[in-house]
């Protein structure tokens, strides 16, 4: 097993979220947003990654994003 270098670790940090879909925070964020949209009767493809990624990078809550998309959120 090869030893990981700093550049290996740094490149992992800056990977596009879709390149590791099963373990990225973005994919979980995107999935939860999608589930809430579906529960509220919105179509599956209402938003794409380019719409959600800025919200995710700014650390916005899922509730805020759903409200911004016009989805009523029940807590």
C-alpha positions, 0 to 999 in steps of 0.5 A: 500500500502506497503512502499518501502524500500531501498532494494526494490528500489536497487533491482529495479535498478539492474533488468535484462532489460528484466524483465520490457520490456515495460519501460526499456531504454534497451528495447527502445534502442534494439527496435530502433536498431532492427528497423534500422536493418530491414529498412536496410534489415538485418534479424530480429534476427541478434543480441541478448540481449547479443550482445547489452547489453555491448554497452548499458551499456557503453552508446554507441550511437545507430549510433555507434552500428549500424555502428559496426554491419555493418549497414549504418546509414542515419541521 
